[in-house]
Amino acid sequence: MDFKSVILEFESCFPQIREYGEDRVAWYAGKETKKEYEKIKAAGPYAYFYDFVNHYTVSLLSEKPLSTSLPKLFFFIERMAESDDCSVTDLLKVESLEHIRDQSYSIYQLALSLMGPKTCELEKTLDDYMGKPVPESFPQK
């Protein structure tokens, strides 16, 4: 996987992200959703992951009962962590893994249980600047 293809690969694996993204744009901006979705997508992977993928991930982690899409999502995340393109692993670390750490402890713990070995290894590097995660350090939700 490379940085230039990460959005298309994500959309290929999760075609429902378009509808999710358009609904999200309508919710927070009240704009014409198809054009705004494409505009954010065109801005590149960091904007796309920030506005759509991160929130989609947390929504799946928050579903009760658990979403059947979670294993597929974390398989995709593991593929990102295994990438030889450091831009892909940086994107994963800065956008997705940091965002997961900003959620409740229960969401973080569930995400950890679904992470593959490379993703866990990358997630541990967040300790260097975010501190070691402990239940008290998470927002209460």
C-alpha positions as CSV (number, residue, x, y, z in Angstrom):
1,M,0.0,0.0,0.0
2,D,1.3,3.5,-0.8
3,F,0.3,6.9,0.2
4,K,-1.2,7.9,-3.2
5,S,-3.5,4.9,-3.2
6,V,-4.6,4.7,0.4
7,I,-7.9,6.6,-0.1
8,L,-8.9,4.5,-3.1
9,E,-8.0,1.3,-1.3
10,F,-10.0,2.3,1.7
11,E,-13.0,3.2,-0.5
12,S,-12.7,-0.1,-2.3
13,C,-12.7,-2.1,1.0
14,F,-15.4,0.1,2.6
15,P,-17.7,1.5,-0.1
16,Q,-20.1,2.7,2.7
17,I,-17.5,5.3,3.7
18,R,-18.9,7.6,0.9
19,E,-22.4,7.7,2.4
20,Y,-21.0,7.9,5.9
21,G,-18.7,10.9,4.8
22,E,-21.6,12.7,3.0
23,D,-23.8,12.3,6.0
24,R,-21.0,13.6,8.3
25,V,-20.5,16.6,6.0
26,A,-24.2,17.3,6.0
27,W,-24.3,17.1,9.8
28,Y,-21.4,19.4,10.6
29,A,-21.3,21.8,7.7
30,G,-24.8,21.6,6.1
31,K,-23.2,21.8,2.7
32,E,-23.9,20.0,-0.6
33,T,-22.5,16.7,0.5
34,K,-21.3,15.1,-2.7
35,K,-19.2,18.1,-3.7
36,E,-17.8,18.6,-0.2
37,Y,-16.9,14.9,0.2
38,E,-15.0,15.0,-3.1
39,K,-13.3,18.3,-2.0
40,I,-12.1,16.7,1.2
41,K,-11.0,13.6,-0.6
42,A,-9.1,15.7,-3.1
43,A,-7.3,17.4,-0.2
44,G,-5.5,14.2,0.4
45,P,-5.1,11.3,2.9
46,Y,-4.6,13.4,6.0
47,A,-7.8,15.4,5.4
48,Y,-9.7,12.3,4.4
49,F,-8.7,10.3,7.4
50,Y,-9.3,13.2,9.8
51,D,-12.8,13.9,8.5
52,F,-14.0,10.5,7.6
53,V,-12.0,7.4,8.5
54,N,-11.3,8.3,12.1
55,H,-14.9,9.0,12.9
56,Y,-16.1,6.0,11.0
57,T,-13.6,3.8,13.0
58,V,-14.9,5.2,16.3
59,S,-18.5,4.7,15.2
60,L,-17.8,1.1,14.5
61,L,-16.0,0.6,17.8
62,S,-19.0,2.2,19.6
63,E,-21.7,0.0,18.1
64,K,-23.6,-2.4,20.3
65,P,-23.6,-5.2,19.4
66,L,-20.2,-5.0,17.8
67,S,-20.0,-4.3,14.1
68,T,-19.2,-7.2,11.9
69,S,-17.0,-4.7,9.9
70,L,-14.5,-4.3,12.7
71,P,-12.2,-7.3,11.8
72,K,-12.1,-6.2,8.2
73,L,-11.3,-2.6,9.3
74,F,-8.5,-3.7,11.6
75,F,-7.1,-6.0,8.8
76,F,-6.9,-2.9,6.6
77,I,-5.2,-0.9,9.4
78,E,-2.7,-3.8,9.8
79,R,-2.0,-3.6,6.1
80,M,-1.3,0.1,6.6
81,A,1.1,-0.6,9.5
82,E,2.9,-3.2,7.4
83,S,3.5,-0.7,4.5
84,D,7.0,0.0,3.4
85,D,5.8,3.6,2.6
86,C,6.6,5.6,5.8
87,S,4.0,8.2,4.7
88,V,1.3,5.5,5.1
89,T,2.6,4.4,8.6
90,D,2.8,8.1,9.6
91,L,-0.7,8.7,8.5
92,L,-1.9,5.7,10.5
93,K,0.0,6.8,13.6
94,V,-0.9,10.5,13.5
95,E,-4.5,10.3,12.3
96,S,-6.0,7.0,13.3
97,L,-4.0,5.7,16.3
98,E,-3.8,9.1,18.1
99,H,-7.5,9.6,17.5
100,I,-8.3,6.2,19.0
101,R,-6.3,7.2,22.1
102,D,-8.4,10.3,22.4
103,Q,-11.6,8.2,22.9
104,S,-12.9,6.5,26.1
105,Y,-10.7,3.8,27.7
106,S,-13.3,1.1,26.7
107,I,-13.0,2.1,23.0
108,Y,-9.2,2.1,23.2
109,Q,-9.1,-1.3,24.9
110,L,-11.5,-2.8,22.2
111,A,-9.3,-1.3,19.5
112,L,-6.2,-2.7,21.1
113,S,-7.8,-6.2,21.1
114,L,-8.4,-6.0,17.4
115,M,-5.0,-4.6,16.4
116,G,-2.5,-6.8,14.5
117,P,1.1,-7.1,15.7
118,K,2.5,-4.3,13.5
119,T,-0.3,-2.0,14.5
120,C,0.4,-2.7,18.2
121,E,4.0,-2.1,17.6
122,L,3.3,1.3,16.0
123,E,0.7,2.2,18.7
124,K,3.3,1.6,21.4
125,T,5.5,4.4,19.8
126,L,2.8,6.9,20.9
127,D,3.9,6.4,24.5
128,D,7.0,8.5,23.7
129,Y,5.0,11.7,23.3
130,M,1.5,10.9,24.6
131,G,2.5,9.0,27.7
132,K,1.7,5.5,28.6
133,P,-2.1,5.0,28.5
134,V,-3.8,4.4,31.9
135,P,-7.6,4.4,32.5
136,E,-7.4,7.7,34.4
137,S,-5.8,9.5,31.4
138,F,-8.8,8.9,29.1
139,P,-11.8,11.2,28.7
140,Q,-14.8,10.0,30.6
141,K,-17.6,9.2,28.1
